[in-house]
Structure formats: C-alpha cells, structure tokens
Amino acid sequence: MAEYNRVSECVGLITLRNPPVNALSAAVRQGIVDTVQRALSDPNVKSVVICGQNGIFCGGADIKEFGSNMTGPPLIPMIHAIESANKPVVAAIEGSALGGGLELALGCHYRIAHSKARLGLPEVSLGLLPAAGGSQRLPRLIGVPAALNLITTGRHVTAAEALQLGIVDQVTDHNTVAAAVKFALSVAGRSLDPRRISTHPCPQQPDLDALFEEVMQKVRQSARGAIAPIACVQAVRAAATLPYAQGMERERELMATLFTSGQARALQYCFFAERAVGRWRMPSGARWDTSKPRPVHKAAVIGLGTMGRGITVALAQTGLSVIAVETQEKQLMEAKQAISGMLERGAKRRGVAPALDGVIYSQNIQAVADVDLVIEAVFEDIALKTKVFQQLSAVCKPGTLLCTNTSALDVDQLASETPNPELVVGMHFFAPAHVMKLLEVVYGPRSSPQAVATAMQLGKKMGKASVAVGNCRGFVGNRMLKPYIEEAFFLLEEGATPELVDQALEEFGFPMGVFRMSDLSGLDVGWRVRKGDGLVEPGTASGRSARIRQGRRYSPLGDLLCEEGHFGQKTGRGWYQYDKPGSRVARFDPWLHSFLGAYRAQHGLVARRIDHQEVLERCLYALINEGFHILDDGIAAGPEDIDVIYVSGYGWPRHRGGPMFYANMVGLAKVLERLEHYQQLHPEVPHLQPSSLLRRLVASGSPPIHKWGEAIKKLHSQL
Ligand code: NAI
C-alpha cells in the first residue's frame, strides 16, 4: 500500500507500506498509481517525494507473485507515468533500493540516498533481468560499462559508490526524507526534460562493438551455462544501440524467454530454499521456532591447522571474543600470523577495522574455561578427538556447547564419551572456512534442540548457509559425493579419460570436474580414508576379482596413483600434470594415459567410447540416488536442505537448482529408468540400485518437489 501526506505545504509525500521490505506487490503498485495521481492533480502540490516505511525504500518486485497471474497495475507504465510527470518526483532512498525498487527510483527525476543505503539490480541472481526499464535506463544514466557491471553481476553498491557512478544526486547522513523534501522544494518549477532518463541516449562510448564482444566473452565464461547474465548483456546492448521504445521491446522479449526458462525457476527455488533451511526441524519434532538458542559471547577453537584458522577468522569477524588453542608451538606461531593476515585482508575489503584483539592465542586448553562454545578442529582421529572432548568437559564451565568440525567421524560416538552428550553437535565447515558459505550442523540422537539452535544461529551470524542434518557417515554432502566420485573412477576403467569426465561436468556447470577437484584437494585425503576402511590392497592383483572389495565393485586407480606419489597439485602430478608442485594449471599427462591403458589390459578391461551423457547420468544420478536414501533415512529434513548444501558447498550450478531440484526437472521416472538401466549393466555397484523412496515417489505419480515432504510423510506412515 502507499500512504499519501502533504508536507511543507506543497510537497506530496508518498510512503510505501508493505513490510518487511516494501516489495512492489499489486496493492503497493495500485497505491503508487493512486497517490501519484492525487499529488499531480493537487494544484497546491509543487513536487513529490517517494519513500518507504521503516527505513527501507523498496526491496523490489514481490517474488511471491512470480508465476501467478499478475493482478494490479503493471510496473512499466507506472514508472513511466512518474517519469512523465510535470512536477519533480524525488526518491528518498533509505535502507535499500533493489531490483524493481531501483527501477522505480530511476523513473523518478532525482534520487537522494542515505549514506548507509544500498542499491542494485540483482534480478540476474534470480535468472531474470531488470525488466521494468532498468536495463534501458541505467546505461543511459551511468554509461554502458558501469551498467553492464551492475546488471550482469547483480551486485549491490553503497550510497557513496552510487553517488560516484551518478545513480544518486545527493547522499545524506541525516534524515533522508527531510533532505528529499528540502531538495524537492528547491527544484520545484525547474525544467524536467534533462531529468527524464529514458529520453536521452546512452553516454557516448568508443568502440562499442569491441566492448560488448569482450564483455560477452567474459560473461559466457563466468556464467557456466547460466543464460540470464547473457540476456542482461543483450538488453544493455539494446539500450546502447536502439531508441528507448525499441530497447524496451527487446527487454520484454528477453525477459519473456528468461521467465519461462527452467533456470529462472531453479534460481528462484534456491532463493526460497536458502530461507527454508533456516526453519530446521529434527526427527524428534524439535524445531527452529520452539528451540531457543543460548547466547554466545565468547568462543574457542581447538587446533589451528587449515580448518581451525579459517574458523577462528569467521568467528572473530562476527565480533565474538575467540580463544584459539594450538598445542604445537611452531603451528601456533604460524597460525597467529596467518589469522592476523586473513583478518586484516578481510577488514580492508569490508572497510572496517580488523578484529585482531578479538583473538587470544594459547597452547593450554585450560584457557577455554569460561567460553560459551568450543569448536574442535584437531586431526581427524577419533581417539584424539575423544581425549580433547573429555578434557573440554572437565575444563569448561557447565553448559558450554562442544562442537566438532569432523568431516566424517561419528558425532554421536564422540558425544557418548562426554558427561553431557546433549551439548555436543557437529559444525562441519568447508575449506577455507572463512570463505566457504556452507555449514552443516550435525545433530546426533542425543543433541539437545537448544544446542542445534545455538549452532544454527552462530552459523547465520557468520554469514553461512547453515543446514541442520542428521548424523551418518559423511553427513549429507560427503555421503552423496562418494558415489559420484566412484562412478567417475569406474568410467575411467571403462574407457573414459579424466579430461572427458571433467569436461562433461564442467559443461554441466560445475566449476571443476571430479578429477581436477581431486587434484586440488589432494588424492591422499581419500586414500587415507580408504586405508582406514580397509579397502586398500597392494596394486599387483589383476583380473575382475581384484576390483571387487568388501563385496562390491571397487576401483583402485586412486590408490595406485598415490602409491606412485602422485597426490595432485601439491606434488605436481595427479590426474593431470602441473608445471611444478603447487602449480594450478592442469595439463594432459601422457604417463597417466599409458598408465590407464596398462591398467585396463592388466584387468582385462576393453576401453569403449563413452559420451558426455553417460558421464552425467552415471555421476549425477548416482549422487541424486544417494540423496533419496538420505531423505528416506530422515538425515535431511527435505530436498531443500540437500540442494542448499550442494549449491553452496559443492559447486553444483545454482541455475540448475541443486541435485534434487534437477531430478525433479528431469523427471523422477526418467531418473529411475536410467538408474535401472545402469544397474542392470553394473549389478556389482550398489549405489546404482534405485532408492526405494525414488521408486515409491514414481509409483505415487512423481509429485512435484514442493510436495515431496508431504509424500514422504505419507509413504512412511504406510510402512
Ligand atoms: P590440520 O592437520 O591442518 O590441523 C590440525 C591441527 O590440530 C594441527 O595444527 C595440530 O597441531 C592441532 N592439534 C592436534 N592435537 C591438538 C590438541 N590436542 N589441541 C590443540 N591442537 C591440536 O587439519 P585440518 O585439515 O584443519 O582438519 C581439522 C579437522 O577438520 C579434521 O577433523 C578434518 O577432518 C576436518 N575437516 C577438514 C577439512 C579440510 O578440507 N581440511 C574440511 C572439513 C573438515
């Protein structure tokens, strides 16, 4: 809705009212149309100010209206009517002007922003483009290069940058509405022609073709298959080369294509899924809205290796006091230096003071006596972790939450070794922990809802996409990764190359295929895990039986490379070769290819032609199938949890919505049929055996993804 008041005798003040962000719902648009009309027809009103209630100008279109039949006045003519008004209209921008909110402001003749306001056209992140004239007005206002940057990335700018770019006319530290009213009074009666952005051409730009070619190339590369950034470039090109009306037509056509694309649906699903995972629930019935988190003022990190350092930075950046404990003196000194460097660089980027004093270093675990929460990140060794947890239980004040950053150890086993298992949860970060968005909060059967609530809230404070998951080997992310990686190994045995597998997955949209990723993270990591599982045997055995271990198909290829000392980038050799250890540019390795040939010969395997489709189906459907097992087991509460984990932590292309959304798009029956097909060909591979949940969902008519929760509940109640 929009409220109308006359202020300072001759300024019509329109206030958008639609909490929480004054989104442009049908009612708000109707309100704007009515109040603008009222202001323009009132002879006592000389100028108009538009603002939003509660310190927020406007967060943009009402995303809930997407997909439904639009009612109420459309945005484009509404903005046009404002721009054509014969009285100056000033936007008073507090909080944020995003998407349709900024497009509305661009239709105004002047824009005054509060110094803390943020502006942007983030439509691209929802698979769309600014289609209420934003793609046509912004380049006319600030020039093609700057507009391309903002529209194709969707990034938000501060008020200071907006002023520098020319998006706003004035920035104030004081009351924005009062400043806008004063400004509106000062410009009353002035000619508005120069202020109607749509009536002007874009500022001259030399070598326009070369600029667009260069930008298009860059955008195509970084988009990894997403179409919205490309459509954004095309829309800006229309602004730069066509009259406004034709540019608007092009904007409309491009938007229509995007709107009906699966990608926009996937990206909007991700938007809602990221919000849904905050409303966590446990199988016990405990939930986010009935579990109160404990306050955390002081935290501790135990073990300052790769993970502990990043976790310390992430905690300190939230403003918490952190006690950082490391037993090895040399490690402690190195960690101190590394953490200070990360804090300084992070602070510089964010334009704030580094929280160096927020971290206290110690070699003594006694130093954590008065903290509210501890995150343990020592070596992945259950005996060591158990010892550390027992020490912590003795040292910490009652009620301190004990969290482990284990990658795969049993959180419940660890909890059972402490006097207060209800205070134990997993907080599974991803490397580098201060950068990566994902956090799996792992609860065991004994974790209290309050412990989960506290860890989830802390994750949110650190800016992480935090997902509560049940306790099982590998939790959600790594558990699903295992069959994906195993399929990639099997494909190599059958005739594929690392290059072919990686290319198929990278064309699908992953930043790196399985083998490049494995070279980056180190082949020795998986080798150590497989050794621990008793799977690794000497590489001399040959024939089919050598590739069956613990009753299922096994590929020793990774183990054999490790035996050669080929650990990936760190040794300069892995699935690819590198110029020197630590170098990042992967090159074809002729040795690896003859090694693969000799391996196949030794094991009686005949290489066959494998295409991209088979790579995608076997790797991705195996991963998705594990996702259905996870849902069936109740380890993840819903498909959104799995999808957020994959999109924010495992490089799954966001425009494909996450593995479970992708399965829904492909069609559950098709996924089932392909799994059955491959299972027949490879009966010794259990992860290709379709999950019973997938079968049951298909049998119940393949409900759409938003109905899976209901369907799973119903199916479980029938068991
Ligand atoms: P790391 O080997 O880099 O660091 C472990 C640190 O703990 C070392 O500095 C060691 O001196 C210290 N430490 C050992 N015993 C200690 C004790 N009693 N008190 C204090 N410090 C002690 O290991 P990283 O990679 O940081 O892994 C730590 C944990 O995080 C492991 O459980 C690992 O599985 C898990 N993790 C690792 C990921 C990775 O990508 N590296 C990702 C997610 C989890």
Residues whose N, C-alpha, C, O or C-beta is under 5 A from the ligand:
A	BS01	NAI	I302 G303 L304 G305 T306 M307 G308 V325 E326 T327 Q328 Q331 A377 V378 F379 E380 N405 T406 S407 F429 F430 A431
